[in-house]
């Protein structure tokens, strides 16, 4: 365990009024501070809750009646001595306790992510688990919560450390062949370990070929609404969001920038994006909106092309250019039986010439007709895009880049029979995987990773 330099404290529960607030201390003075607050000479039994008044050690003022729990290190979250004070969640109570702690010698307010960083530095978790905690705090849907819990529990770290251990074993065999050429070792060590290296490399490549599900789940499934001006894109966004998120007007070009709405569809996070109407325009601002809409659509997970019922079956050329297999066509401004002659499947070709059969839904963004069917279809598409079974997937770009680099090194190592060259490539692959879990020097990454946390975590 890394020796603590200071004892830190912070509010670890959410800000604002609540029934209970949790204030956490971590470091060598935690137990001493607790005794001072409780006015007693001995610490409570570790992991046993004590209900008692807490007082300012200097003035003797009674601050609150609290539940206090002492966790003796290293059997604590951070690996240090930790104290949790469960106080009433009013602002005056919280500020009173924090002000009292700030006046104690040797204590200071914690920096963002410092509790979790200390836990990492004290060997209580690896970097992937720490990132899982950050994702769990930020989770807004059930699917994000499930993914974050699995990562926090160490599934991702265990997978990567398994690969690292297997590569270390292969590296040891290669280096034994290099360092002890006169010993009675099997001939051709490098060809023998090639099988182990290839097996790990194949697993890494399969892990990378996940269609970025884990990253997309963290960030949200991107659905972009496209179409000509006045097709009803903003009305559809408002209907799906169940609020007036976008301005609706009969004036063409009202939407000039992208408007985002975050939804929960079947427990999965979705970002719905309304875009500028796709058309040629002499207005510089509107033209920039069209450019941004096109760029966002090209990178979307799903596109909704909205067509005015009066224009059907004509599809605006700018929108048609973006049609591919990830597209649903919506015929808007349909009223009752007016949908009878609208097909349920659109057959055509993408710009690349691929033959497509895309679903067509008749809707009315104003009345809500057909919107329930649209939501069901969207939920199915989102689940297909983000749901997964098996090992927890990649969740961050830094993981992906490190694994891609490791795989490149293994590819090169598998192409040589020279032990020294193979050893260097395996060593570099081991280092890249170690960067993900924190098993090598990653000091330059720590400020970035833990800086994304809030204070008190």
C-alpha positions as CSV (number, residue, x, y, z in Angstrom):
1,X,0.0,0.0,0.0
2,X,1.3,3.5,-0.9
3,X,1.8,5.5,2.2
4,X,-0.8,8.3,2.5
5,X,0.5,11.8,2.6
6,X,-2.7,13.5,3.6
7,X,-6.1,12.7,4.9
8,X,-8.9,13.8,2.5
9,X,-12.6,14.5,3.0
10,X,-15.5,15.3,0.7
11,X,-19.3,14.9,0.3
12,X,-19.6,11.6,-1.5
13,X,-23.4,11.7,-2.0
14,X,-25.2,14.0,-4.4
15,X,-25.5,17.7,-3.9
16,X,-28.8,19.2,-2.9
17,X,-31.4,18.5,-0.2
18,X,-31.9,14.8,0.8
19,X,-32.8,12.7,3.8
20,X,-29.2,11.5,4.2
21,X,-25.9,12.7,3.0
22,X,-22.6,10.8,3.1
23,X,-19.3,12.5,4.0
24,X,-16.2,10.4,3.5
25,X,-12.7,10.7,5.0
26,X,-9.7,8.7,3.9
27,X,-6.1,8.7,5.2
28,X,-4.1,8.2,8.4
29,X,-6.0,10.8,10.4
30,X,-9.5,9.4,9.6
31,X,-9.8,7.4,12.8
32,X,-8.4,10.2,15.0
33,X,-10.8,12.7,13.5
34,X,-13.7,10.4,14.1
35,X,-12.8,10.1,17.8
36,X,-12.6,13.8,18.0
37,X,-16.1,14.3,16.4
38,X,-17.6,11.7,18.6
39,X,-15.9,12.9,21.8
40,X,-14.4,9.5,22.7
41,X,-11.0,8.0,23.1
42,X,-11.4,4.7,21.3
43,X,-12.5,4.0,17.7
44,X,-15.8,2.1,17.1
45,X,-15.4,-1.5,16.0
46,X,-14.6,-1.6,12.3
47,X,-17.5,-2.0,9.9
48,X,-20.1,-1.5,12.7
49,X,-22.4,1.5,12.5
50,X,-22.5,3.9,15.5
51,X,-25.3,6.4,16.0
52,X,-24.2,9.3,18.0
53,X,-24.1,13.1,18.1
54,X,-21.1,14.7,16.3
55,X,-19.6,17.9,17.7
56,X,-17.0,20.5,16.6
57,X,-13.9,19.4,18.5
58,X,-12.9,23.1,19.0
59,X,-16.2,24.8,19.9
60,X,-18.1,21.8,21.2
61,X,-21.1,22.8,19.1
62,X,-23.4,19.9,18.2
63,X,-23.4,19.6,14.5
64,X,-25.9,16.7,13.9
65,X,-26.8,13.3,15.1
66,X,-25.1,10.9,12.6
67,X,-24.3,7.3,11.8
68,X,-20.6,6.8,11.7
69,X,-18.8,3.8,10.2
70,X,-15.0,3.1,10.5
71,X,-13.2,1.0,7.9
72,X,-9.7,0.0,8.9
73,X,-7.2,-0.1,6.1
74,X,-6.4,-2.1,4.0
75,X,-9.9,-3.5,4.2
76,X,-11.6,-0.4,2.8
77,X,-12.4,1.1,-0.6
78,X,-9.2,3.1,-0.8
79,X,-7.0,0.7,1.1
80,X,-6.5,3.3,3.8
81,X,-8.3,4.0,7.0
82,X,-11.8,5.3,5.9
83,X,-14.6,7.0,7.8
84,X,-18.1,7.5,6.6
85,X,-20.4,10.0,8.3
86,X,-24.1,9.6,7.4
87,X,-25.7,12.9,8.3
88,X,-28.9,14.6,7.6
89,X,-28.9,16.0,4.0
90,X,-29.8,19.6,4.5
91,X,-27.4,22.2,3.2
92,X,-26.7,23.8,6.6
93,X,-25.8,20.4,8.1
94,X,-23.5,19.4,5.3
95,X,-21.7,22.8,5.2
96,X,-21.4,22.8,9.0
97,X,-19.6,19.3,9.0
98,X,-17.4,20.2,6.0
99,X,-16.4,23.5,7.5
100,X,-15.6,21.7,10.8
101,X,-13.4,19.2,9.0
102,X,-11.6,21.9,7.0
103,X,-10.4,23.4,10.3
104,X,-8.8,20.2,11.5
105,X,-5.0,20.0,11.1
106,X,-3.8,17.6,8.4
107,X,-7.2,17.4,6.5
108,X,-8.0,18.8,3.1
109,X,-10.8,18.6,0.6
110,X,-10.5,15.7,-1.9
111,X,-9.8,16.4,-5.5
112,X,-12.0,15.0,-8.3
113,X,-11.6,11.2,-8.4
114,X,-9.1,11.1,-5.6
115,X,-10.8,8.3,-3.6
116,X,-10.8,6.0,-6.6
117,X,-7.3,7.0,-7.6
118,X,-6.0,6.1,-4.2
119,X,-7.9,2.8,-4.4
120,X,-6.1,2.1,-7.7
121,X,-2.7,3.2,-6.4
122,X,-3.2,1.0,-3.3
123,X,-3.9,-2.1,-5.5
124,X,-7.6,-2.3,-4.7
125,X,-8.6,-2.2,-8.4
126,X,-7.1,-1.9,-11.8
127,X,-7.8,1.0,-14.2
128,X,-10.6,-0.7,-16.0
129,X,-12.5,-1.2,-12.8
130,X,-11.9,2.4,-11.9
131,X,-13.3,3.5,-15.3
132,X,-16.2,1.1,-14.6
133,X,-17.0,3.1,-11.4
134,X,-17.0,6.4,-13.5
135,X,-19.4,4.8,-16.0
136,X,-21.7,3.5,-13.2
137,X,-21.9,7.0,-11.8
138,X,-22.8,8.4,-15.2
139,X,-25.1,5.5,-16.2
140,X,-28.6,6.7,-17.3
141,X,-30.1,3.5,-18.6
142,X,-30.3,-0.1,-17.5
143,X,-28.0,-1.3,-20.2
144,X,-25.4,1.2,-19.3
145,X,-25.7,0.2,-15.7
146,X,-25.3,-3.5,-16.5
147,X,-22.2,-2.9,-18.6
148,X,-20.6,-0.6,-16.0
149,X,-21.3,-3.1,-13.1
150,X,-19.5,-5.9,-15.1
151,X,-16.5,-3.7,-15.8
152,X,-16.4,-2.4,-12.2
153,X,-16.5,-6.0,-11.0
154,X,-13.3,-6.7,-12.9
155,X,-14.5,-8.7,-15.9
156,X,-12.6,-6.6,-18.4
157,X,-9.5,-6.4,-16.3
158,X,-9.5,-10.2,-15.8
159,X,-9.8,-10.8,-19.5
160,X,-6.9,-8.5,-20.3
161,X,-4.7,-9.8,-17.5
162,X,-5.3,-13.3,-18.8
163,X,-4.0,-12.3,-22.2
164,X,-1.1,-10.6,-20.6
165,X,-0.2,-13.6,-18.4
166,X,-0.2,-15.9,-21.4
167,X,2.0,-13.6,-23.4
168,X,4.4,-13.3,-20.4
169,X,4.7,-17.1,-20.3
170,X,5.4,-17.2,-24.0
171,X,8.0,-14.4,-23.6
172,X,9.7,-16.3,-20.8
173,X,10.1,-19.3,-23.1
174,X,11.6,-17.2,-25.9
175,X,14.0,-15.4,-23.6
176,X,15.1,-18.8,-22.0
177,X,16.1,-19.9,-25.5
178,X,18.0,-16.6,-26.0
179,X,19.7,-16.5,-22.6
180,X,20.6,-20.2,-22.2
181,X,21.6,-21.5,-25.6
182,X,23.8,-24.2,-24.1
183,X,21.1,-25.7,-21.9
184,X,19.2,-28.8,-22.9
185,X,16.1,-27.0,-24.1
186,X,13.7,-28.1,-26.8
187,X,14.8,-27.1,-30.3
188,X,12.9,-24.3,-32.0
189,X,11.3,-22.6,-29.1
190,X,9.9,-19.7,-31.2
191,X,7.9,-22.0,-33.6
192,X,6.5,-23.8,-30.5
193,X,5.2,-20.6,-28.8
194,X,3.8,-19.3,-32.1
195,X,0.7,-21.3,-31.4
196,X,0.2,-19.6,-28.1
197,X,0.8,-16.2,-29.6
198,X,-1.6,-16.8,-32.4
199,X,-4.3,-18.0,-30.0
200,X,-4.1,-14.8,-28.0
201,X,-3.9,-12.7,-31.1
202,X,-7.0,-14.3,-32.5
203,X,-8.9,-13.6,-29.3
204,X,-7.8,-10.0,-29.3
205,X,-8.9,-9.5,-32.9
206,X,-12.3,-11.0,-32.1
207,X,-12.6,-8.7,-29.1
208,X,-11.8,-5.7,-31.4
209,X,-14.4,-6.8,-34.0
210,X,-17.3,-5.9,-31.8
211,X,-18.8,-3.2,-34.0
212,X,-17.9,-0.8,-31.2
213,X,-20.9,-1.9,-29.1
214,X,-19.4,-1.1,-25.8
215,X,-18.3,2.4,-26.8
216,X,-21.6,3.1,-28.5
217,X,-23.5,1.9,-25.4
218,X,-21.5,4.4,-23.2
219,X,-22.1,7.3,-25.6
220,X,-25.6,6.4,-26.8
221,X,-27.0,5.0,-30.0
222,X,-27.1,7.8,-32.6
223,X,-30.2,8.3,-34.6
224,X,-30.3,11.2,-37.1
225,X,-33.5,12.6,-38.6
226,X,-33.1,13.7,-42.2
227,X,-35.3,15.1,-44.9
228,X,-36.2,18.1,-47.0
229,X,-37.3,21.4,-45.3
230,X,-40.8,21.3,-43.9
231,X,-41.0,17.5,-44.0
232,X,-41.9,17.4,-40.3
233,X,-38.5,16.5,-38.8
234,X,-38.8,18.8,-35.8
235,X,-42.4,17.8,-35.2
236,X,-41.2,14.2,-35.1
237,X,-38.4,15.0,-32.7
238,X,-40.9,16.8,-30.4
239,X,-43.3,13.9,-30.6
240,X,-40.6,11.3,-29.7
241,X,-39.2,13.6,-26.9
242,X,-42.7,14.3,-25.6
243,X,-41.8,18.0,-25.3
244,X,-41.1,21.0,-27.4
245,X,-37.4,20.4,-28.0
246,X,-37.3,22.0,-31.5
247,X,-39.0,25.0,-33.0
248,X,-41.7,24.1,-35.4
249,X,-42.6,26.5,-38.2
250,X,-44.0,26.5,-41.7
251,X,-41.0,28.7,-42.7
252,X,-38.4,26.5,-44.5
253,X,-35.0,26.5,-42.9
254,X,-36.2,27.1,-39.4
255,X,-33.8,24.4,-38.0
256,X,-30.3,25.5,-38.8
257,X,-28.2,23.6,-36.2
258,X,-28.5,20.2,-34.8
259,X,-30.9,19.6,-31.8
260,X,-30.2,16.6,-29.7
261,X,-32.6,14.7,-27.4
262,X,-31.6,11.9,-25.2
263,X,-34.0,9.0,-24.8
264,X,-34.2,5.7,-23.0
265,X,-35.5,3.0,-25.4
266,X,-35.9,-0.4,-23.8
267,X,-33.2,0.4,-21.3
268,X,-30.7,1.5,-24.0
269,X,-29.4,5.1,-24.4
270,X,-30.4,6.9,-27.6
271,X,-29.4,10.3,-28.9
272,X,-32.0,11.5,-31.3
273,X,-30.7,14.3,-33.6
274,X,-32.9,16.8,-35.6
275,X,-31.0,18.3,-38.5
276,X,-31.3,21.2,-40.9
277,X,-33.5,20.5,-43.9
278,X,-31.3,19.2,-46.8
279,X,-31.4,21.8,-49.6
280,X,-29.1,24.2,-51.5
281,X,-29.2,27.6,-49.8
282,X,-27.6,31.0,-50.3
283,X,-27.8,31.6,-46.5
284,X,-24.3,31.0,-45.1
285,X,-25.7,29.8,-41.7
286,X,-28.2,27.4,-43.2
287,X,-25.6,26.0,-45.6
288,X,-23.4,25.3,-42.6
289,X,-26.3,23.6,-40.9
290,X,-26.8,21.4,-43.9
291,X,-23.1,20.5,-44.0
292,X,-23.2,19.5,-40.3
293,X,-26.4,17.5,-40.8
294,X,-24.8,15.6,-43.7
295,X,-21.6,14.9,-41.7
296,X,-23.6,13.7,-38.6
297,X,-25.8,11.5,-40.7
298,X,-22.8,9.8,-42.3
299,X,-21.6,8.7,-38.9
300,X,-25.0,7.8,-37.4
301,X,-26.0,4.3,-36.3
302,X,-29.5,4.8,-37.8
303,X,-31.1,7.3,-40.2
304,X,-34.7,8.3,-40.3
305,X,-35.5,9.9,-43.7
306,X,-38.7,11.9,-43.4
307,X,-40.8,12.4,-46.5
308,X,-43.8,14.7,-46.8
309,X,-46.9,12.6,-47.8
310,X,-47.6,15.1,-50.6
311,X,-44.1,14.5,-52.1
312,X,-44.2,10.7,-51.9
313,X,-42.9,8.6,-53.7
314,X,-40.3,11.3,-54.5
315,X,-37.4,11.4,-52.0
316,X,-35.3,14.6,-51.8
317,X,-32.0,13.9,-53.7
318,X,-29.9,15.1,-50.8
319,X,-31.6,12.7,-48.4
320,X,-31.6,9.9,-51.0
321,X,-27.8,10.2,-51.2
322,X,-27.5,9.2,-47.6
323,X,-29.8,6.2,-47.8
324,X,-28.2,2.8,-47.0
325,X,-29.0,-0.3,-45.0
326,X,-29.1,1.7,-41.8
327,X,-32.2,3.7,-42.9
328,X,-35.9,3.8,-42.1
329,X,-38.2,5.8,-44.4
330,X,-41.0,7.7,-42.7
331,X,-43.9,9.1,-44.7
332,X,-45.1,12.0,-42.6
333,X,-48.4,14.0,-42.5
334,X,-50.5,10.9,-43.0
335,X,-54.1,11.1,-41.9
336,X,-56.1,7.9,-41.2
337,X,-56.9,5.9,-44.3
338,X,-54.5,8.1,-46.3
339,X,-51.8,5.5,-45.5
340,X,-53.6,2.6,-47.3
341,X,-51.6,3.0,-50.6
342,X,-48.2,3.5,-48.9
343,X,-46.0,0.3,-49.2
344,X,-44.4,-1.1,-46.1
345,X,-41.1,-1.8,-47.9
346,X,-39.0,0.6,-50.1
347,X,-37.0,-1.1,-52.8
348,X,-34.2,0.7,-54.4
349,X,-30.4,1.2,-54.5
350,X,-27.9,3.1,-52.4
351,X,-25.6,5.6,-54.1
352,X,-23.0,2.7,-54.1
353,X,-25.4,0.6,-56.2
354,X,-26.3,-1.9,-53.4
355,X,-29.9,-3.2,-53.7
356,X,-31.9,-2.3,-50.6
357,X,-35.2,-3.2,-49.1
358,X,-35.9,-0.7,-46.3
359,X,-38.9,-0.5,-44.0
360,X,-41.5,2.2,-44.7
361,X,-43.7,3.6,-42.0
362,X,-46.7,5.9,-42.4
363,X,-46.8,8.4,-39.5
364,X,-48.3,11.7,-38.4
365,X,-45.9,13.6,-36.2
366,X,-48.7,16.0,-35.3
367,X,-51.4,13.4,-34.2
368,X,-49.1,10.6,-33.2
369,X,-50.5,8.1,-35.8
370,X,-47.9,5.3,-36.4
371,X,-45.4,6.7,-33.8
372,X,-45.9,3.7,-31.5
373,X,-45.0,1.3,-34.3
374,X,-42.0,3.5,-35.0
375,X,-40.9,3.3,-31.4
376,X,-41.2,-0.4,-31.4
377,X,-39.0,-0.7,-34.6
378,X,-36.5,1.7,-33.1
379,X,-36.2,-0.3,-29.9
380,X,-35.6,-3.4,-31.9
381,X,-32.9,-1.8,-34.0
382,X,-31.2,-0.3,-30.9
383,X,-31.2,-3.6,-29.1
384,X,-29.7,-5.3,-32.2
385,X,-27.0,-2.7,-32.3
386,X,-26.1,-2.6,-28.7
387,X,-27.2,-5.8,-27.0
388,X,-24.5,-8.5,-26.6
389,X,-23.7,-11.7,-24.8
390,X,-20.3,-13.0,-23.7
391,X,-17.4,-11.1,-22.2
392,X,-17.8,-7.4,-21.4
393,X,-16.9,-5.4,-24.5
394,X,-14.5,-2.6,-25.1
395,X,-15.8,0.6,-23.6
396,X,-13.1,3.2,-24.4
397,X,-11.1,4.4,-27.3
398,X,-7.8,4.1,-25.3
399,X,-8.5,0.4,-24.8
400,X,-9.1,-0.1,-28.5
401,X,-5.9,1.7,-29.5
402,X,-3.8,-0.2,-27.0
403,X,-5.2,-3.6,-28.2
404,X,-4.8,-2.7,-31.9
405,X,-1.2,-1.8,-31.2
406,X,-0.7,-5.1,-29.3
407,X,-2.2,-7.1,-32.1
408,X,0.1,-5.3,-34.6
409,X,3.1,-6.3,-32.5
410,X,1.9,-9.9,-32.3
411,X,1.3,-10.0,-36.1
412,X,4.9,-8.9,-36.6
413,X,6.2,-11.3,-34.0
414,X,4.5,-14.2,-35.7
415,X,6.2,-13.5,-39.0
416,X,9.8,-14.1,-37.7
417,X,11.7,-17.1,-36.6
418,X,14.4,-15.0,-35.0
419,X,14.0,-15.3,-31.3
420,X,15.4,-11.8,-30.4
421,X,12.9,-10.1,-32.8
422,X,10.0,-12.2,-31.7
423,X,10.8,-11.4,-28.0
424,X,10.8,-7.7,-28.6
425,X,7.4,-7.7,-30.3
426,X,5.9,-9.9,-27.6
427,X,7.4,-7.6,-25.0
428,X,5.8,-4.6,-26.7
429,X,2.4,-6.3,-26.9
430,X,2.6,-7.1,-23.2
431,X,3.3,-3.5,-22.5
432,X,0.4,-2.3,-24.6
433,X,-2.1,-4.5,-22.7
434,X,-0.5,-3.5,-19.4
435,X,-1.3,0.1,-20.2
436,X,-5.0,-0.7,-20.2
437,X,-5.1,-2.2,-16.7
438,X,-2.3,0.0,-15.2
439,X,0.3,-2.7,-14.9
440,X,2.9,-0.5,-16.5
441,X,3.8,3.2,-15.9
442,X,0.7,5.1,-16.9
443,X,1.3,8.2,-14.8
444,X,0.6,10.4,-17.8
445,X,-2.9,8.8,-18.1
446,X,-4.0,9.0,-14.5
447,X,-4.8,12.8,-14.4
448,X,-7.0,12.4,-17.5
449,X,-8.8,9.2,-16.3
450,X,-9.5,10.4,-12.8
451,X,-10.1,14.0,-13.7
452,X,-13.4,12.9,-15.3
453,X,-14.7,11.9,-11.8
454,X,-16.6,14.3,-9.6
455,X,-15.4,15.3,-6.1
456,X,-16.2,12.8,-3.5
457,X,-15.7,9.7,-5.7
